[in-house]
Amino acid sequence: MRSLIQFQQRKKKPGENLHDLYAALKALAKDCNFGNQFDARVCDQLFIVIESE
């Protein structure tokens, strides 16, 4: 559960590029048990983070 919270609360750091943000989200998602939804959930979260800026 804690992994999911960290994944969902991850924000873009100042100066962080999208490639690094994507890599960080993928690393956090590994412990979230997304199964076959892994790629979709990471991409969705990436768009959520970008939109929230």
N, CA, C, O and CB atoms as a CASP TS submission, in Angstrom:
PFRMAT TS
TARGET T0000
AUTHOR 0000-0000-0000
METHOD Language model
MODEL 1
PARENT N/A
ATOM      1  N   MET     1       0.824  -1.198   0.000  1.00  0.00           N
ATOM      2  CA  MET     1       0.000   0.000   0.000  1.00  0.00           C
ATOM      3  C   MET     1       0.866   1.259   0.000  1.00  0.00           C
ATOM      4  O   MET     1       0.556   2.235  -0.683  1.00  0.00           O
ATOM      5  CB  MET     1      -0.936   0.000   1.209  1.00  0.00           C
ATOM      6  N   ARG     2       1.943   1.229   0.764  1.00  0.00           N
ATOM      7  CA  ARG     2       2.824   2.397   0.832  1.00  0.00           C
ATOM      8  C   ARG     2       3.449   2.701  -0.527  1.00  0.00           C
ATOM      9  O   ARG     2       3.630   3.864  -0.888  1.00  0.00           O
ATOM     10  CB  ARG     2       3.924   2.174   1.876  1.00  0.00           C
ATOM     11  N   SER     3       3.776   1.652  -1.276  1.00  0.00           N
ATOM     12  CA  SER     3       4.359   1.826  -2.603  1.00  0.00           C
ATOM     13  C   SER     3       3.399   2.543  -3.534  1.00  0.00           C
ATOM     14  O   SER     3       3.804   3.410  -4.309  1.00  0.00           O
ATOM     15  CB  SER     3       4.749   0.479  -3.194  1.00  0.00           C
ATOM     16  N   LEU     4       2.132   2.183  -3.458  1.00  0.00           N
ATOM     17  CA  LEU     4       1.122   2.819  -4.296  1.00  0.00           C
ATOM     18  C   LEU     4       0.985   4.300  -3.945  1.00  0.00           C
ATOM     19  O   LEU     4       0.863   5.144  -4.833  1.00  0.00           O
ATOM     20  CB  LEU     4      -0.231   2.107  -4.140  1.00  0.00           C
ATOM     21  N   ILE     5       1.005   4.607  -2.675  1.00  0.00           N
ATOM     22  CA  ILE     5       0.908   6.005  -2.243  1.00  0.00           C
ATOM     23  C   ILE     5       2.104   6.800  -2.740  1.00  0.00           C
ATOM     24  O   ILE     5       1.941   7.914  -3.238  1.00  0.00           O
ATOM     25  CB  ILE     5       0.813   6.097  -0.710  1.00  0.00           C
ATOM     26  N   GLN     6       3.284   6.253  -2.615  1.00  0.00           N
ATOM     27  CA  GLN     6       4.473   6.943  -3.106  1.00  0.00           C
ATOM     28  C   GLN     6       4.398   7.143  -4.608  1.00  0.00           C
ATOM     29  O   GLN     6       4.766   8.203  -5.115  1.00  0.00           O
ATOM     30  CB  GLN     6       5.736   6.164  -2.741  1.00  0.00           C
ATOM     31  N   PHE     7       3.924   6.136  -5.320  1.00  0.00           N
ATOM     32  CA  PHE     7       3.774   6.227  -6.766  1.00  0.00           C
ATOM     33  C   PHE     7       2.793   7.338  -7.133  1.00  0.00           C
ATOM     34  O   PHE     7       3.077   8.152  -8.012  1.00  0.00           O
ATOM     35  CB  PHE     7       3.303   4.884  -7.344  1.00  0.00           C
ATOM     36  N   GLN     8       1.659   7.375  -6.473  1.00  0.00           N
ATOM     37  CA  GLN     8       0.616   8.347  -6.796  1.00  0.00           C
ATOM     38  C   GLN     8       0.973   9.771  -6.365  1.00  0.00           C
ATOM     39  O   GLN     8       0.465  10.733  -6.942  1.00  0.00           O
ATOM     40  CB  GLN     8      -0.681   7.934  -6.145  1.00  0.00           C
ATOM     41  N   GLN     9       1.827   9.916  -5.372  1.00  0.00           N
ATOM     42  CA  GLN     9       2.177  11.235  -4.872  1.00  0.00           C
ATOM     43  C   GLN     9       3.463  11.792  -5.487  1.00  0.00           C
ATOM     44  O   GLN     9       3.868  12.910  -5.169  1.00  0.00           O
ATOM     45  CB  GLN     9       2.316  11.182  -3.381  1.00  0.00           C
ATOM     46  N   ARG    10       4.095  11.031  -6.353  1.00  0.00           N
ATOM     47  CA  ARG    10       5.355  11.476  -6.961  1.00  0.00           C
ATOM     48  C   ARG    10       5.110  12.711  -7.819  1.00  0.00           C
ATOM     49  O   ARG    10       4.239  12.701  -8.689  1.00  0.00           O
ATOM     50  CB  ARG    10       5.988  10.345  -7.813  1.00  0.00           C
ATOM     51  N   LYS    11       5.850  13.741  -7.584  1.00  0.00           N
ATOM     52  CA  LYS    11       5.771  14.990  -8.342  1.00  0.00           C
ATOM     53  C   LYS    11       7.041  15.168  -9.154  1.00  0.00           C
ATOM     54  O   LYS    11       8.063  14.541  -8.876  1.00  0.00           O
ATOM     55  CB  LYS    11       5.552  16.202  -7.399  1.00  0.00           C
ATOM     56  N   LYS    12       6.967  16.019 -10.149  1.00  0.00           N
ATOM     57  CA  LYS    12       8.144  16.358 -10.943  1.00  0.00           C
ATOM     58  C   LYS    12       9.015  17.301 -10.137  1.00  0.00           C
ATOM     59  O   LYS    12       8.544  18.317  -9.628  1.00  0.00           O
ATOM     60  CB  LYS    12       7.745  16.997 -12.304  1.00  0.00           C
ATOM     61  N   LYS    13      10.274  16.963 -10.027  1.00  0.00           N
ATOM     62  CA  LYS    13      11.217  17.783  -9.274  1.00  0.00           C
ATOM     63  C   LYS    13      11.697  18.937 -10.142  1.00  0.00           C
ATOM     64  O   LYS    13      11.743  18.808 -11.365  1.00  0.00           O
ATOM     65  CB  LYS    13      12.414  16.936  -8.782  1.00  0.00           C
ATOM     66  N   PRO    14      12.053  20.059  -9.535  1.00  0.00           N
ATOM     67  CA  PRO    14      12.556  21.192 -10.321  1.00  0.00           C
ATOM     68  C   PRO    14      13.769  20.766 -11.169  1.00  0.00           C
ATOM     69  O   PRO    14      14.720  20.173 -10.661  1.00  0.00           O
ATOM     70  CB  PRO    14      12.942  22.373  -9.383  1.00  0.00           C
ATOM     71  N   GLY    15      13.709  21.077 -12.441  1.00  0.00           N
ATOM     72  CA  GLY    15      14.801  20.751 -13.343  1.00  0.00           C
ATOM     73  C   GLY    15      14.812  19.314 -13.840  1.00  0.00           C
ATOM     74  O   GLY    15      15.658  18.957 -14.660  1.00  0.00           O
ATOM     75  N   GLU    16      13.898  18.491 -13.368  1.00  0.00           N
ATOM     76  CA  GLU    16      13.851  17.087 -13.775  1.00  0.00           C
ATOM     77  C   GLU    16      13.247  16.977 -15.176  1.00  0.00           C
ATOM     78  O   GLU    16      12.206  17.570 -15.458  1.00  0.00           O
ATOM     79  CB  GLU    16      13.029  16.244 -12.758  1.00  0.00           C
ATOM     80  N   ASN    17      13.900  16.225 -16.041  1.00  0.00           N
ATOM     81  CA  ASN    17      13.344  16.046 -17.387  1.00  0.00           C
ATOM     82  C   ASN    17      12.343  14.885 -17.378  1.00  0.00           C
ATOM     83  O   ASN    17      12.282  14.105 -16.428  1.00  0.00           O
ATOM     84  CB  ASN    17      14.481  15.784 -18.427  1.00  0.00           C
ATOM     85  N   LEU    18      11.569  14.792 -18.449  1.00  0.00           N
ATOM     86  CA  LEU    18      10.520  13.773 -18.511  1.00  0.00           C
ATOM     87  C   LEU    18      11.067  12.355 -18.528  1.00  0.00           C
ATOM     88  O   LEU    18      10.441  11.441 -17.993  1.00  0.00           O
ATOM     89  CB  LEU    18       9.670  13.991 -19.728  1.00  0.00           C
ATOM     90  N   HIS    19      12.217  12.167 -19.132  1.00  0.00           N
ATOM     91  CA  HIS    19      12.832  10.835 -19.156  1.00  0.00           C
ATOM     92  C   HIS    19      13.145  10.363 -17.740  1.00  0.00           C
ATOM     93  O   HIS    19      12.875   9.214 -17.390  1.00  0.00           O
ATOM     94  CB  HIS    19      14.118  10.845 -20.009  1.00  0.00           C
ATOM     95  N   ASP    20      13.710  11.242 -16.935  1.00  0.00           N
ATOM     96  CA  ASP    20      14.044  10.882 -15.553  1.00  0.00           C
ATOM     97  C   ASP    20      12.786  10.683 -14.708  1.00  0.00           C
ATOM     98  O   ASP    20      12.738   9.793 -13.858  1.00  0.00           O
ATOM     99  CB  ASP    20      14.931  11.964 -14.922  1.00  0.00           C
ATOM    100  N   LEU    21      11.786  11.500 -14.940  1.00  0.00           N
ATOM    101  CA  LEU    21      10.516  11.341 -14.229  1.00  0.00           C
ATOM    102  C   LEU    21       9.882   9.998 -14.572  1.00  0.00           C
ATOM    103  O   LEU    21       9.400   9.290 -13.687  1.00  0.00           O
ATOM    104  CB  LEU    21       9.549  12.493 -14.576  1.00  0.00           C
ATOM    105  N   TYR    22       9.883   9.651 -15.849  1.00  0.00           N
ATOM    106  CA  TYR    22       9.329   8.374 -16.289  1.00  0.00           C
ATOM    107  C   TYR    22      10.077   7.207 -15.644  1.00  0.00           C
ATOM    108  O   TYR    22       9.460   6.247 -15.181  1.00  0.00           O
ATOM    109  CB  TYR    22       9.388   8.264 -17.821  1.00  0.00           C
ATOM    110  N   ALA    23      11.397   7.293 -15.617  1.00  0.00           N
ATOM    111  CA  ALA    23      12.204   6.235 -14.994  1.00  0.00           C
ATOM    112  C   ALA    23      11.895   6.118 -13.507  1.00  0.00           C
ATOM    113  O   ALA    23      11.819   5.009 -12.978  1.00  0.00           O
ATOM    114  CB  ALA    23      13.703   6.508 -15.198  1.00  0.00           C
ATOM    115  N   ALA    24      11.716   7.244 -12.831  1.00  0.00           N
ATOM    116  CA  ALA    24      11.394   7.228 -11.400  1.00  0.00           C
ATOM    117  C   ALA    24      10.024   6.605 -11.159  1.00  0.00           C
ATOM    118  O   ALA    24       9.849   5.825 -10.222  1.00  0.00           O
ATOM    119  CB  ALA    24      11.434   8.652 -10.821  1.00  0.00           C
ATOM    120  N   LEU    25       9.058   6.946 -11.998  1.00  0.00           N
ATOM    121  CA  LEU    25       7.724   6.360 -11.860  1.00  0.00           C
ATOM    122  C   LEU    25       7.756   4.853 -12.100  1.00  0.00           C
ATOM    123  O   LEU    25       7.094   4.097 -11.388  1.00  0.00           O
ATOM    124  CB  LEU    25       6.747   7.026 -12.834  1.00  0.00           C
ATOM    125  N   LYS    26       8.520   4.414 -13.096  1.00  0.00           N
ATOM    126  CA  LYS    26       8.640   2.980 -13.347  1.00  0.00           C
ATOM    127  C   LYS    26       9.262   2.264 -12.154  1.00  0.00           C
ATOM    128  O   LYS    26       8.826   1.172 -11.788  1.00  0.00           O
ATOM    129  CB  LYS    26       9.474   2.728 -14.605  1.00  0.00           C
ATOM    130  N   ALA    27      10.267   2.867 -11.552  1.00  0.00           N
ATOM    131  CA  ALA    27      10.922   2.258 -10.391  1.00  0.00           C
ATOM    132  C   ALA    27       9.940   2.151  -9.224  1.00  0.00           C
ATOM    133  O   ALA    27       9.900   1.130  -8.539  1.00  0.00           O
ATOM    134  CB  ALA    27      12.168   3.079  -9.972  1.00  0.00           C
ATOM    135  N   LEU    28       9.156   3.191  -8.999  1.00  0.00           N
ATOM    136  CA  LEU    28       8.167   3.157  -7.914  1.00  0.00           C
ATOM    137  C   LEU    28       7.063   2.141  -8.200  1.00  0.00           C
ATOM    138  O   LEU    28       6.556   1.496  -7.282  1.00  0.00           O
ATOM    139  CB  LEU    28       7.554   4.549  -7.707  1.00  0.00           C
ATOM    140  N   ALA    29       6.696   2.001  -9.455  1.00  0.00           N
ATOM    141  CA  ALA    29       5.589   1.115  -9.827  1.00  0.00           C
ATOM    142  C   ALA    29       5.932  -0.357  -9.682  1.00  0.00           C
ATOM    143  O   ALA    29       5.030  -1.191  -9.599  1.00  0.00           O
ATOM    144  CB  ALA    29       5.170   1.389 -11.243  1.00  0.00           C
ATOM    145  N   LYS    30       7.197  -0.691  -9.649  1.00  0.00           N
ATOM    146  CA  LYS    30       7.583  -2.105  -9.574  1.00  0.00           C
ATOM    147  C   LYS    30       7.028  -2.804  -8.344  1.00  0.00           C
ATOM    148  O   LYS    30       6.790  -4.012  -8.380  1.00  0.00           O
ATOM    149  CB  LYS    30       9.085  -2.229  -9.582  1.00  0.00           C
ATOM    150  N   ASP    31       6.818  -2.072  -7.258  1.00  0.00           N
ATOM    151  CA  ASP    31       6.306  -2.673  -6.022  1.00  0.00           C
ATOM    152  C   ASP    31       4.792  -2.522  -5.862  1.00  0.00           C
ATOM    153  O   ASP    31       4.245  -2.822  -4.801  1.00  0.00           O
ATOM    154  CB  ASP    31       6.999  -2.054  -4.831  1.00  0.00           C
ATOM    155  N   CYS    32       4.119  -2.059  -6.912  1.00  0.00           N
ATOM    156  CA  CYS    32       2.678  -1.796  -6.817  1.00  0.00           C
ATOM    157  C   CYS    32       1.792  -2.939  -7.316  1.00  0.00           C
ATOM    158  O   CYS    32       0.567  -2.859  -7.214  1.00  0.00           O
ATOM    159  CB  CYS    32       2.353  -0.560  -7.589  1.00  0.00           C
ATOM    160  N   ASN    33       2.383  -3.976  -7.842  1.00  0.00           N
ATOM    161  CA  ASN    33       1.619  -5.144  -8.306  1.00  0.00           C
ATOM    162  C   ASN    33       0.561  -4.778  -9.353  1.00  0.00           C
ATOM    163  O   ASN    33      -0.594  -5.191  -9.241  1.00  0.00           O
ATOM    164  CB  ASN    33       0.947  -5.824  -7.121  1.00  0.00           C
ATOM    165  N   PHE    34       0.958  -4.005 -10.368  1.00  0.00           N
ATOM    166  CA  PHE    34       0.032  -3.607 -11.415  1.00  0.00           C
ATOM    167  C   PHE    34      -0.192  -4.707 -12.455  1.00  0.00           C
ATOM    168  O   PHE    34      -1.126  -4.629 -13.254  1.00  0.00           O
ATOM    169  CB  PHE    34       0.541  -2.362 -12.094  1.00  0.00           C
ATOM    170  N   GLY    35       0.653  -5.714 -12.443  1.00  0.00           N
ATOM    171  CA  GLY    35       0.501  -6.824 -13.382  1.00  0.00           C
ATOM    172  C   GLY    35       0.557  -6.366 -14.820  1.00  0.00           C
ATOM    173  O   GLY    35       1.453  -5.619 -15.212  1.00  0.00           O
ATOM    174  N   ASN    36      -0.421  -6.823 -15.617  1.00  0.00           N
ATOM    175  CA  ASN    36      -0.414  -6.478 -17.038  1.00  0.00           C
ATOM    176  C   ASN    36      -0.835  -5.030 -17.297  1.00  0.00           C
ATOM    177  O   ASN    36      -0.823  -4.582 -18.444  1.00  0.00           O
ATOM    178  CB  ASN    36      -1.330  -7.414 -17.796  1.00  0.00           C
ATOM    179  N   GLN    37      -1.199  -4.310 -16.265  1.00  0.00           N
ATOM    180  CA  GLN    37      -1.551  -2.890 -16.371  1.00  0.00           C
ATOM    181  C   GLN    37      -0.365  -1.970 -16.075  1.00  0.00           C
ATOM    182  O   GLN    37      -0.519  -0.750 -16.024  1.00  0.00           O
ATOM    183  CB  GLN    37      -2.695  -2.568 -15.422  1.00  0.00           C
ATOM    184  N   PHE    38       0.815  -2.559 -15.880  1.00  0.00           N
ATOM    185  CA  PHE    38       1.998  -1.798 -15.484  1.00  0.00           C
ATOM    186  C   PHE    38       2.262  -0.604 -16.390  1.00  0.00           C
ATOM    187  O   PHE    38       2.331   0.531 -15.917  1.00  0.00           O
ATOM    188  CB  PHE    38       3.204  -2.696 -15.476  1.00  0.00           C
ATOM    189  N   ASP    39       2.409  -0.848 -17.684  1.00  0.00           N
ATOM    190  CA  ASP    39       2.743   0.236 -18.614  1.00  0.00           C
ATOM    191  C   ASP    39       1.654   1.303 -18.660  1.00  0.00           C
ATOM    192  O   ASP    39       1.951   2.498 -18.682  1.00  0.00           O
ATOM    193  CB  ASP    39       2.973  -0.324 -20.014  1.00  0.00           C
ATOM    194  N   ALA    40       0.417   0.880 -18.675  1.00  0.00           N
ATOM    195  CA  ALA    40      -0.693   1.834 -18.729  1.00  0.00           C
ATOM    196  C   ALA    40      -0.748   2.698 -17.479  1.00  0.00           C
ATOM    197  O   ALA    40      -0.979   3.903 -17.568  1.00  0.00           O
ATOM    198  CB  ALA    40      -2.017   1.098 -18.908  1.00  0.00           C
ATOM    199  N   ARG    41      -0.539   2.097 -16.319  1.00  0.00           N
ATOM    200  CA  ARG    41      -0.584   2.862 -15.063  1.00  0.00           C
ATOM    201  C   ARG    41       0.558   3.857 -14.981  1.00  0.00           C
ATOM    202  O   ARG    41       0.364   4.981 -14.516  1.00  0.00           O
ATOM    203  CB  ARG    41      -0.536   1.919 -13.858  1.00  0.00           C
ATOM    204  N   VAL    42       1.761   3.460 -15.429  1.00  0.00           N
ATOM    205  CA  VAL    42       2.906   4.371 -15.418  1.00  0.00           C
ATOM    206  C   VAL    42       2.647   5.542 -16.362  1.00  0.00           C
ATOM    207  O   VAL    42       2.891   6.694 -16.003  1.00  0.00           O
ATOM    208  CB  VAL    42       4.204   3.626 -15.820  1.00  0.00           C
ATOM    209  N   CYS    43       2.161   5.257 -17.551  1.00  0.00           N
ATOM    210  CA  CYS    43       1.874   6.332 -18.508  1.00  0.00           C
ATOM    211  C   CYS    43       0.770   7.254 -17.996  1.00  0.00           C
ATOM    212  O   CYS    43       0.867   8.474 -18.129  1.00  0.00           O
ATOM    213  CB  CYS    43       1.474   5.744 -19.865  1.00  0.00           C
ATOM    214  N   ASP    44      -0.271   6.678 -17.416  1.00  0.00           N
ATOM    215  CA  ASP    44      -1.344   7.496 -16.849  1.00  0.00           C
ATOM    216  C   ASP    44      -0.806   8.421 -15.767  1.00  0.00           C
ATOM    217  O   ASP    44      -1.134   9.607 -15.736  1.00  0.00           O
ATOM    218  CB  ASP    44      -2.454   6.605 -16.277  1.00  0.00           C
ATOM    219  N   GLN    45       0.020   7.877 -14.881  1.00  0.00           N
ATOM    220  CA  GLN    45       0.562   8.692 -13.799  1.00  0.00           C
ATOM    221  C   GLN    45       1.493   9.779 -14.339  1.00  0.00           C
ATOM    222  O   GLN    45       1.519  10.892 -13.814  1.00  0.00           O
ATOM    223  CB  GLN    45       1.308   7.809 -12.794  1.00  0.00           C
ATOM    224  N   LEU    46       2.246   9.464 -15.372  1.00  0.00           N
ATOM    225  CA  LEU    46       3.112  10.457 -15.998  1.00  0.00           C
ATOM    226  C   LEU    46       2.281  11.635 -16.505  1.00  0.00           C
ATOM    227  O   LEU    46       2.646  12.790 -16.284  1.00  0.00           O
ATOM    228  CB  LEU    46       3.918   9.825 -17.155  1.00  0.00           C
ATOM    229  N   PHE    47       1.181  11.354 -17.174  1.00  0.00           N
ATOM    230  CA  PHE    47       0.309  12.422 -17.677  1.00  0.00           C
ATOM    231  C   PHE    47      -0.333  13.202 -16.527  1.00  0.00           C
ATOM    232  O   PHE    47      -0.494  14.418 -16.623  1.00  0.00           O
ATOM    233  CB  PHE    47      -0.784  11.834 -18.589  1.00  0.00           C
ATOM    234  N   ILE    48      -0.693  12.531 -15.468  1.00  0.00           N
ATOM    235  CA  ILE    48      -1.282  13.210 -14.300  1.00  0.00           C
ATOM    236  C   ILE    48      -0.269  14.183 -13.707  1.00  0.00           C
ATOM    237  O   ILE    48      -0.612  15.321 -13.386  1.00  0.00           O
ATOM    238  CB  ILE    48      -1.736  12.178 -13.222  1.00  0.00           C
ATOM    239  N   VAL    49       0.966  13.740 -13.562  1.00  0.00           N
ATOM    240  CA  VAL    49       2.010  14.596 -12.998  1.00  0.00           C
ATOM    241  C   VAL    49       2.241  15.809 -13.882  1.00  0.00           C
ATOM    242  O   VAL    49       2.346  16.930 -13.384  1.00  0.00           O
ATOM    243  CB  VAL    49       3.317  13.812 -12.822  1.00  0.00           C
ATOM    244  N   ILE    50       2.319  15.598 -15.181  1.00  0.00           N
ATOM    245  CA  ILE    50       2.561  16.700 -16.119  1.00  0.00           C
ATOM    246  C   ILE    50       1.395  17.690 -16.093  1.00  0.00           C
ATOM    247  O   ILE    50       1.608  18.902 -16.092  1.00  0.00           O
ATOM    248  CB  ILE    50       2.772  16.158 -17.555  1.00  0.00           C
ATOM    249  N   GLU    51       0.173  17.180 -16.071  1.00  0.00           N
ATOM    250  CA  GLU    51      -1.010  18.043 -16.042  1.00  0.00           C
ATOM    251  C   GLU    51      -1.095  18.868 -14.767  1.00  0.00           C
ATOM    252  O   GLU    51      -1.627  19.978 -14.780  1.00  0.00           O
ATOM    253  CB  GLU    51      -2.264  17.209 -16.188  1.00  0.00           C
ATOM    254  N   SER    52      -0.578  18.338 -13.675  1.00  0.00           N
ATOM    255  CA  SER    52      -0.705  19.033 -12.390  1.00  0.00           C
ATOM    256  C   SER    52       0.283  20.179 -12.228  1.00  0.00           C
ATOM    257  O   SER    52       0.212  20.931 -11.256  1.00  0.00           O
ATOM    258  CB  SER    52      -0.520  18.057 -11.262  1.00  0.00           C
ATOM    259  N   GLU    53       1.202  20.313 -13.174  1.00  0.00           N
ATOM    260  CA  GLU    53       2.187  21.397 -13.096  1.00  0.00           C
ATOM    261  C   GLU    53       1.569  22.719 -13.431  1.00  0.00           C
ATOM    262  O   GLU    53       2.253  23.742 -13.416  1.00  0.00           O
ATOM    263  CB  GLU    53       3.354  21.134 -14.020  1.00  0.00           C
TER
END
